[in-house]
Amino acid sequence: MNFKQPARALEAEIAQHRHWLHRHAELSFQEAETTQYLIAELEKLGIPVTAFSDYHGCIGHIKGAKPGKTVLLRADIDALPTVENSGVDYASEHPGVMHACGHDCHTAMLLGAAKLLKNAESELCGNVELLFQSAEEAFTGSHYYMDKGYLNGVDAAYGMHVWPGIPEGSIDATNGRRMASCDNFVLTVHGVSAHGSTPQYSKDAIVAASSIIMNLQTLVSRFNDPRNPLVITVGTIKAGTQFNIITDTAVMEGTIRTFDQGIRKTLEPAMRKLVTETAEALGCTAELEYHWLEEPVINAYPELTEIARSAAAKVVGEDGLVETPSGMGSEDFGYIMDHIPSVFAFMGVENPEYGATWSLHSDKFRVSDTALPIGAAQYAQFACDYLEHTAKEGAQ
């Protein structure tokens, strides 16, 4: 079964979904209108839906006519707090909220895949779960569905992200490291305030904070194995009230990215020690709030990755298969991957003629509707091929 042409026939319908979703962009944990739209569209297709009284998003259920395993397809549905400048005629109607990360594309493509798979229900060797996930941009949106048991019984999962760094008409399903973990922190330094003309009476929180910022990078360069990618970034620092007052408080916020779970576990205590002792050396104290958030996205099941690559070859051809370097960005799908054998792919959307060259999270980010059937076909093709492959394995 090949979904390339059937998906192309749905281009206008998938684009219509995407335009509605884009116009009605909603922030993480606030996707009420989006969820109701999805439920209604799935029910129109005759697909049973699980919704939640205490959470947004939903899960559609397609039951194949033949026995087999259960595969999960996931799309994220939330938008970003961004003022849109994309220039599209279906721009967000909600001021300051924009689908600047392509989640409207993922959702529309999965709705397209839902129709394709529903039409092929009699040929499916197992079941397909369609997860429309809330709050990916909040780092932990996927936890609800997993922790509440709604994904119990799933044998494999597939996630995908539109990617402006590779050409439209290409798909990257590569084994190994794809996206990094994401942990965030808040550092508060306490000192003693004094007038700027009498520094001898102070314990300068800004000086201590500056030293901490510099010393944190020694964790990257000296504590960490240089062969292991690690990023420690301090993104904000808030301190001081007036030019001639030495402040007693400085607050910093930052993020840590890595692929290595070993360094991830040892970094927090090392960071606490470094922060505390640096502050003490300058007569200050420091508090560290450390928040474990997103797991790394690592395609650790070569057989699943090969099924995804084979499916992509049917959709975009062998020439459309590409391999891009891993990156230090993060993705909430990592939590699902930590519990269910999974594969994650990137779908190219770079299209200079359409102006689709802007990076993710840009206020000018845009994707041509011509890319959407590719994603719908890939979702459906992976699900069908996985179920067929595992059914044949079980029959041997």
CORGI-V717453 format. One record per residue. RES is the residue in three letters. SS is DSSP state (2 for helix, 1 for strand, 0 for the rest). PHI is phi in whole degrees, -180 to 180 (* if undefined). NEAR is the number of other C-alpha atoms within 12 Angstrom. Layout:
RES_SS_PHI_NEAR, RES_SS_PHI_NEAR
//
This chain:
MET_0_*_25, ASN_0_-126_29, PHE_0_-98_36, LYS_2_-60_33, GLN_2_-71_20, PRO_2_-57_27, ALA_2_-70_37, ARG_2_-62_29, ALA_2_-67_21, LEU_0_-96_31, GLU_2_-54_29, ALA_2_-65_21, GLU_2_-68_26, ILE_2_-65_39, ALA_2_-63_35, GLN_2_-62_24, HIS_2_-60_34, ARG_2_-61_42, HIS_2_-64_32, TRP_2_-63_28, LEU_2_-61_41, HIS_2_-67_43, ARG_2_-66_28, HIS_0_-108_33, ALA_0_-57_43, GLU_0_-134_39, LEU_1_-75_36, SER_0_-54_32, PHE_0_68_30, GLN_0_-124_29, GLU_0_-85_33, ALA_2_-67_29, GLU_2_-66_25, THR_2_-61_37, THR_2_-61_38, GLN_2_-64_26, TYR_2_-62_28, LEU_2_-64_43, ILE_2_-59_31, ALA_2_-63_22, GLU_2_-69_29, LEU_2_-67_35, GLU_2_-66_24, LYS_2_-60_17, LEU_0_-83_24, GLY_0_78_20, ILE_0_-99_31, PRO_1_-61_24, VAL_1_-130_29, THR_1_-101_28, ALA_0_-116_29, PHE_0_-133_21, SER_0_-74_11, ASP_0_-117_14, TYR_0_-160_26, HIS_0_-92_36, GLY_0_87_42, CYS_1_-161_42, ILE_1_-130_37, GLY_1_-94_42, HIS_1_-126_35, ILE_1_-115_41, LYS_1_-105_32, GLY_0_-68_29, ALA_0_-73_20, LYS_1_-109_21, PRO_1_-69_22, GLY_1_169_30, LYS_1_-82_32, THR_1_-121_35, VAL_1_-118_45, LEU_1_-107_47, LEU_1_-113_50, ARG_1_-122_51, ALA_1_-131_47, ASP_1_-99_51, ILE_0_-121_52, ASP_0_-91_43, ALA_1_-114_44, LEU_1_-117_37, PRO_0_-78_25, THR_0_-134_26, VAL_0_-80_24, GLU_0_-77_31, ASN_0_-135_23, SER_0_-77_29, GLY_0_83_17, VAL_0_-77_24, ASP_0_-84_14, TYR_0_-118_27, ALA_0_-60_31, SER_0_-57_33, GLU_0_-90_21, HIS_0_-102_23, PRO_0_-56_20, GLY_0_76_22, VAL_0_-130_30, MET_1_-146_40, HIS_0_-80_49, ALA_0_-95_41, CYS_0_-123_39, GLY_0_82_49, HIS_2_-68_47, ASP_2_-64_49, CYS_2_-66_46, HIS_2_-57_50, THR_2_-67_52, ALA_2_-65_46, MET_2_-65_51, LEU_2_-72_52, LEU_2_-63_51, GLY_2_-62_45, ALA_2_-63_48, ALA_2_-59_53, LYS_2_-68_37, LEU_2_-61_40, LEU_2_-74_47, LYS_2_-62_34, ASN_2_-67_25, ALA_0_-102_28, GLU_2_-53_30, SER_2_-69_18, GLU_2_-105_25, LEU_0_-78_35, CYS_1_-96_32, GLY_1_142_37, ASN_1_-122_41, VAL_1_-123_49, GLU_1_-104_42, LEU_1_-112_49, LEU_1_-97_47, PHE_1_-102_47, GLN_1_-93_52, SER_0_-78_44, ALA_0_60_34, GLU_2_-63_40, GLU_2_-70_34, ALA_2_-91_29, PHE_0_82_32, THR_0_-127_32, GLY_0_-63_36, SER_0_-75_44, HIS_2_-60_29, TYR_2_-55_27, TYR_2_-66_33, MET_2_-74_27, ASP_2_-69_15, LYS_0_-85_13, GLY_0_88_14, TYR_0_-73_27, LEU_0_-106_34, ASN_0_-60_19, GLY_0_90_21, VAL_0_-80_31, ASP_0_-92_29, ALA_1_-157_38, ALA_1_-135_45, TYR_1_-132_49, GLY_1_-126_53, MET_1_-153_44, HIS_1_-138_45, VAL_1_-65_45, TRP_1_-137_39, PRO_1_-72_34, GLY_1_-83_28, ILE_1_-128_28, PRO_1_-65_31, GLU_0_-57_35, GLY_0_95_37, SER_0_-130_36, ILE_1_-137_44, ASP_1_-111_45, ALA_0_-122_44, THR_0_-116_35, ASN_0_-73_30, GLY_1_97_28, ARG_1_-68_33, ARG_1_-122_37, MET_1_-139_38, ALA_0_-86_36, SER_0_-70_43, CYS_1_-140_40, ASP_1_-123_38, ASN_1_-114_31, PHE_1_-145_30, VAL_1_-127_30, LEU_1_-115_39, THR_1_-119_34, VAL_1_-106_42, HIS_1_-114_34, GLY_0_-132_33, VAL_1_-129_29, SER_0_-81_29, ALA_1_-161_24, HIS_1_-70_21, GLY_0_-61_21, SER_0_-86_13, THR_0_-128_15, PRO_2_-64_20, GLN_2_-66_14, TYR_2_-94_18, SER_0_-108_26, LYS_1_-127_32, ASP_0_-73_36, ALA_2_-67_40, ILE_2_-70_34, VAL_2_-62_31, ALA_2_-63_40, ALA_2_-62_46, SER_2_-63_26, SER_2_-65_26, ILE_2_-62_41, ILE_2_-58_33, MET_2_-67_20, ASN_2_-69_28, LEU_2_-58_35, GLN_2_-72_23, THR_2_-71_23, LEU_2_-67_33, VAL_2_-74_28, SER_2_-91_18, ARG_2_-126_16, PHE_2_-84_23, ASN_0_-87_26, ASP_0_-66_17, PRO_0_-62_15, ARG_0_-82_14, ASN_0_-108_23, PRO_0_-62_27, LEU_1_-148_36, VAL_1_-125_34, ILE_1_-123_33, THR_1_-123_28, VAL_1_-95_26, GLY_1_-94_18, THR_1_-137_19, ILE_1_-142_23, LYS_1_-124_22, ALA_1_-160_29, GLY_0_89_27, THR_0_-125_17, GLN_0_-159_13, PHE_0_-62_12, ASN_0_-112_14, ILE_1_-122_24, ILE_1_-79_30, THR_0_-80_32, ASP_0_-104_34, THR_1_-142_33, ALA_1_-139_37, VAL_1_-123_32, MET_1_-122_33, GLU_1_-127_28, GLY_1_-160_26, THR_1_-140_32, ILE_1_-128_41, ARG_1_-129_36, THR_1_-161_40, PHE_0_-101_34, ASP_0_-93_28, GLN_2_-69_25, GLY_2_-66_15, ILE_2_-67_27, ARG_2_-61_36, LYS_2_-74_20, THR_2_-88_16, LEU_2_-71_33, GLU_2_-60_28, PRO_2_-63_18, ALA_2_-65_24, MET_2_-67_35, ARG_2_-60_27, LYS_2_-64_22, LEU_2_-63_31, VAL_2_-64_40, THR_2_-63_29, GLU_2_-75_24, THR_2_-65_28, ALA_2_-63_35, GLU_2_-63_25, ALA_2_-62_21, LEU_0_-109_26, GLY_0_78_25, CYS_0_-114_32, THR_1_-123_31, ALA_1_-143_34, GLU_1_-119_30, LEU_1_-120_28, GLU_1_-100_23, TYR_1_-119_26, HIS_1_-115_21, TRP_1_-78_24, LEU_1_-121_30, GLU_1_-93_38, GLU_0_-75_37, PRO_0_-68_38, VAL_1_-98_45, ILE_1_-131_39, ASN_1_-78_36, ALA_0_-103_24, TYR_0_-122_26, PRO_2_-54_21, GLU_2_-65_22, LEU_2_-67_36, THR_2_-61_32, GLU_2_-67_28, ILE_2_-63_35, ALA_2_-65_44, ARG_2_-66_39, SER_2_-64_31, ALA_2_-63_40, ALA_2_-63_42, ALA_2_-63_30, LYS_2_-70_30, VAL_2_-89_37, VAL_2_-117_34, GLY_0_83_20, GLU_2_-60_17, ASP_2_-69_17, GLY_2_-87_26, LEU_1_-82_30, VAL_0_-130_28, GLU_0_-129_24, THR_0_-111_25, PRO_0_-64_18, SER_0_-66_27, GLY_1_-133_26, MET_0_-95_30, GLY_0_-68_31, SER_0_-129_35, GLU_0_-156_40, ASP_0_-65_39, PHE_2_-62_52, GLY_2_-56_42, TYR_2_-68_34, ILE_2_-65_43, MET_2_-62_36, ASP_0_-73_26, HIS_0_-118_24, ILE_0_-130_28, PRO_0_-53_30, SER_1_-146_41, VAL_1_-141_47, PHE_1_-126_49, ALA_1_-127_48, PHE_1_-111_46, MET_1_-112_46, GLY_1_-66_38, VAL_1_-133_41, GLU_1_-66_31, ASN_1_-148_25, PRO_2_-58_17, GLU_2_-63_14, TYR_2_-90_21, GLY_0_85_20, ALA_1_-88_33, THR_0_-130_26, TRP_0_-80_26, SER_0_-74_24, LEU_0_-57_29, HIS_0_76_28, SER_0_-76_23, ASP_0_-71_28, LYS_0_-106_25, PHE_0_-59_38, ARG_0_-152_44, VAL_0_-136_43, SER_0_-71_34, ASP_2_-62_37, THR_2_-67_31, ALA_2_-80_43, LEU_2_-64_46, PRO_2_-61_44, ILE_2_-62_50, GLY_2_-66_56, ALA_2_-61_52, ALA_2_-64_47, GLN_2_-66_56, TYR_2_-54_57, ALA_2_-66_50, GLN_2_-65_45, PHE_2_-62_49, ALA_2_-60_55, CYS_2_-64_47, ASP_2_-67_40, TYR_2_-63_42, LEU_2_-65_39, GLU_2_-67_29, HIS_2_-63_28, THR_2_-72_28, ALA_2_-66_23, LYS_2_-67_17, GLU_2_-61_13, GLY_2_-69_14, ALA_2_-82_11, GLN_0_-78_7
//
